[in-house]
Amino acid sequence: MMALKFFGLIAAILHVDASRYAGVSVQLFEWSWSDVAVECETFLSVKGYRAVQVSPPTDHVQGTQWWTRYQPVSYKIISRSGNETQFDDMVQRCTKVGVQVIVDSVINHMAAGSGKSISGASYGSRQYPSYSPNDFHHDSNNVYTNCQVSNYYDKHNVQYCDLSGLPDLITSSSYVQGQIVGYLKGLYNKGVRGLRIDAAKHQDASELSGILRALPTDMYVGQEVIGAAGEAVQPSMYFGLGQVSEFYYADYLDPNIINENKMIYLQTFGEAWGLMPDYNAVGFLDK
């Protein structure tokens, strides 16, 4: 799940050496596909934005809350932002004017509870259009139950238990990996050239590697891994898979811009301050 609720524009400054990734992207959280397309054509391309990050395009639970987008029921391309035809049109129009599309990708878990998705697909009892109870981590004596994430100092608890009651996929399973890779490659074939992996911290890095390394080499990967001192899962574990969100970027930057006579200290801003190495980090600001 997202650690922060972004309801405006999020500028993600990509600190990398590779020219194909260098630049600035913007997250248009919860925007419709048609509005994103217009924004690419009339503003982002004109102002030199390199990419736009959009909300998860997958079929999700019903409801108006922001978090419903992070409870997928199937990998069908339909969401509050629009249908698959509208999504395809958005990707084509943004790409045409030089703005690459980055998709927020929810591949750690599926929706909690039971009901019908916005497309009308039924789910419940850890059963989904593409998955059965055996495709999720579960208790040894019951495929319908599992432990809950409760101890961030225990790697197994963080990565094999259910996060906030969301059924945790067995990402080491060849079948599960095949379903996820098929979905992500489908996005690539539509013209998507970047992924933001939601809840990457809750997936074992070696298992996530099995998914990401099956993708085309020019697919950009950014990962949500919130680091904290002493915790069992650290951002550095994911450096070899792609870039990682630097959640302390704004915290360290803001006081040295807002407070007077502080900007001189920004000459050494970055890794020297304890932030991730530039090549590995995605810094972001809430505009």
C-alpha positions in Angstrom: 0.0 0.0 0.0 1.0 3.6 -0.4 2.7 5.1 2.6 1.6 8.6 1.7 -1.6 9.8 0.2 -0.8 12.0 -2.8 -3.8 14.0 -4.0 -2.0 16.5 -6.1 1.0 16.6 -8.4 4.1 14.7 -7.2 7.3 15.7 -8.9 9.7 12.7 -9.0 13.2 13.8 -9.6 15.1 10.9 -11.1 18.8 11.1 -10.0 20.5 8.7 -12.4 23.4 8.7 -14.7 21.7 6.8 -17.5 20.3 9.4 -20.0 17.2 7.4 -20.7 16.0 7.8 -17.1 17.3 11.3 -16.4 14.7 14.0 -16.0 11.6 14.9 -14.1 8.3 13.0 -14.0 5.0 13.9 -12.4 2.4 11.7 -10.7 -1.2 12.5 -11.7 -2.8 10.6 -8.9 -6.4 9.5 -9.6 -6.6 11.5 -12.9 -8.7 10.0 -15.7 -6.9 8.6 -18.7 -8.4 11.2 -21.0 -7.3 14.0 -18.7 -3.8 12.6 -18.5 -3.6 12.5 -22.3 -4.6 16.2 -22.5 -2.1 17.1 -19.8 0.7 15.3 -21.8 -0.2 17.2 -24.9 -0.8 20.7 -23.6 1.5 21.0 -20.6 3.9 18.2 -19.7 5.5 17.9 -23.1 5.7 21.7 -23.5 7.4 22.1 -20.1 9.9 19.3 -20.7 8.6 16.6 -18.4 10.2 13.2 -19.2 7.4 11.0 -17.9 4.0 10.8 -16.2 3.1 8.3 -13.5 -0.5 7.2 -13.4 -2.6 5.3 -10.8 -3.0 1.5 -11.1 -5.0 0.6 -14.2 -6.2 -2.7 -12.9 -9.7 -3.9 -12.0 -10.3 -3.1 -8.3 -12.8 -3.2 -5.6 -15.8 -0.9 -5.7 -15.7 2.4 -3.7 -14.6 6.0 -4.0 -11.7 5.9 -1.5 -8.2 6.4 -2.9 -7.1 3.0 -1.5 -9.6 1.0 -3.5 -7.2 1.4 -6.4 -4.7 -0.6 -4.4 -6.9 -3.6 -3.9 -6.9 -5.4 -7.3 -9.4 -8.1 -8.2 -8.0 -8.9 -11.6 -5.4 -7.6 -14.1 -8.0 -6.5 -16.5 -7.3 -2.9 -17.6 -10.3 -1.1 -16.2 -10.5 1.3 -13.2 -12.0 4.6 -12.0 -9.7 6.3 -14.5 -11.3 4.7 -17.5 -11.4 1.6 -19.6 -8.8 -0.2 -21.7 -9.5 1.7 -24.9 -9.1 5.0 -23.0 -5.9 3.8 -21.4 -4.4 2.8 -24.7 -5.3 6.2 -26.2 -3.7 7.9 -23.3 -0.4 5.9 -23.6 -0.3 6.5 -27.4 -0.9 10.3 -27.1 1.5 10.8 -24.2 4.2 8.8 -26.0 3.7 10.7 -29.3 4.6 14.0 -27.6 7.6 12.5 -25.8 6.2 11.8 -22.4 6.7 8.2 -21.2 4.0 6.6 -19.1 4.9 5.0 -15.7 2.2 2.7 -14.2 1.7 2.3 -10.5 1.8 -1.6 -10.2 0.1 -3.5 -7.4 1.6 -7.0 -7.6 2.2 -7.9 -3.9 -1.4 -8.8 -3.0 -5.0 -8.9 -4.1 -8.2 -7.3 -2.6 -9.3 -8.0 1.0 -12.8 -9.3 1.9 -15.3 -10.2 -0.8 -17.7 -8.7 -3.2 -17.6 -7.5 -6.8 -15.0 -5.4 -8.6 -15.9 -2.3 -10.7 -16.0 -4.6 -13.8 -18.4 -7.0 -12.0 -15.9 -9.7 -11.3 -16.6 -11.7 -8.1 -13.9 -12.3 -5.4 -13.8 -13.7 -1.9 -12.4 -16.4 0.3 -9.0 -15.8 -1.4 -10.5 -16.7 -4.8 -10.0 -14.3 -7.8 -10.4 -14.6 -11.6 -6.7 -15.6 -11.9 -5.9 -17.0 -8.4 -7.0 -19.6 -5.9 -6.3 -19.9 -2.2 -3.1 -21.9 -2.9 -1.6 -19.0 -4.7 -1.4 -17.0 -1.5 0.8 -17.4 1.6 -1.3 -19.1 4.2 -1.3 -20.9 7.6 0.1 -24.4 7.5 -3.3 -26.0 8.3 -5.6 -23.6 6.5 -5.3 -22.1 3.0 -8.0 -19.5 3.9 -6.1 -17.8 6.7 -2.6 -16.2 7.1 -0.6 -14.2 9.6 -0.8 -10.4 9.6 2.1 -8.0 9.1 2.8 -6.8 12.6 6.6 -6.8 13.2 8.9 -4.8 10.9 12.0 -6.3 12.6 11.0 -9.7 11.3 11.7 -10.2 7.6 9.4 -13.2 7.3 6.5 -11.4 9.0 6.9 -8.4 6.7 7.1 -10.4 3.4 5.0 -13.5 3.9 2.1 -12.3 6.1 -0.9 -10.3 4.9 -0.5 -6.5 4.8 -3.6 -4.9 6.3 -5.6 -8.0 5.6 -4.7 -8.1 1.9 -4.0 -11.7 0.7 -0.3 -11.9 0.1 0.7 -13.6 -3.2 3.3 -16.3 -3.3 5.7 -14.4 -5.5 8.1 -17.3 -5.6 5.5 -19.4 -7.4 6.1 -19.9 -11.1 2.4 -19.7 -11.8 2.0 -16.4 -9.8 5.1 -15.0 -11.5 3.7 -15.9 -14.9 0.4 -14.1 -14.2 2.2 -11.0 -13.0 4.8 -11.0 -15.9 2.0 -11.5 -18.4 0.2 -8.4 -17.0 3.3 -6.3 -17.0 4.5 -7.3 -20.4 1.0 -6.5 -21.6 1.5 -3.0 -20.4 4.8 -2.8 -22.2 3.2 -4.0 -25.4 0.7 -1.1 -25.0 3.6 1.4 -24.9 4.1 1.7 -21.1 7.8 2.2 -20.4 8.0 2.4 -16.6 6.7 0.8 -13.5 6.4 1.9 -9.9 6.2 -1.3 -7.8 3.8 -0.7 -4.9 4.7 -2.4 -1.6 8.0 -3.7 -3.0 9.2 -3.9 0.6 6.6 -6.6 1.3 8.1 -8.9 -1.5 11.3 -10.8 -1.0 13.9 -9.1 -3.3 15.0 -12.4 -4.9 11.4 -13.3 -5.7 10.7 -9.9 -7.1 13.8 -10.2 -9.2 12.3 -13.3 -10.8 9.4 -11.1 -12.1 11.3 -8.0 -13.1 14.2 -9.8 -14.9 11.6 -11.3 -17.2 10.6 -7.9 -18.5 12.1 -6.0 -21.4 15.4 -4.3 -20.4 14.2 -0.9 -21.3 11.3 -1.0 -18.8 12.1 1.5 -16.1 11.5 0.2 -12.5 11.0 2.3 -9.4 10.2 0.5 -6.1 8.4 1.6 -2.9 10.6 0.6 0.0 10.4 2.7 3.1 13.5 2.3 5.2 13.8 2.8 8.9 16.8 2.1 11.2 17.0 -1.4 12.6 14.2 -2.8 10.4 14.7 -6.2 8.8 14.0 -5.0 5.3 16.1 -2.1 3.9 16.1 -0.2 0.6 19.6 -1.3 -0.3 18.3 -4.9 -0.7 16.4 -3.7 -3.9 19.1 -1.6 -5.5 20.0 -4.3 -8.0 16.4 -4.4 -9.3 15.8 -0.8 -10.1 15.5 2.5 -8.4 14.0 3.0 -4.9 11.8 5.8 -3.6 13.8 8.1 -1.3 11.3 9.0 1.4 13.7 11.2 3.3 14.4 13.5 0.3 11.8 16.1 1.1 12.3 15.8 4.8 16.0 16.8 4.4 15.4 19.3 1.6 12.5 21.4 3.0 14.2 22.9 6.1 17.1 24.1 4.0 14.8 25.9 1.6 12.1 27.2 3.9 14.4 28.5 6.6 16.5 31.5 5.8 20.3 31.3 5.1 20.2 27.5 4.8 20.5 26.9 1.0 24.2 27.2 1.1 24.3 23.8 2.8 22.7 22.2 -0.2 26.0 22.1 -2.0 26.6 18.7 -0.4 23.0 17.5 -0.4 22.5 13.9 -1.2 24.5 10.8 -0.2 26.7 12.8 2.1 23.6 13.6 4.2 22.8 9.9 4.6 20.4 9.6 1.6 20.6 6.8 -0.9 23.2 6.9 -3.7 21.9 9.2 -6.5 21.9 6.4 -9.1 19.6 4.2 -6.9 17.2 6.9 -5.6 13.9 8.4 -6.8 13.5 11.7 -4.9 10.0 13.1 -4.8 8.3 16.3 -3.7 4.6 17.1 -3.0 3.7 20.1 -5.0 
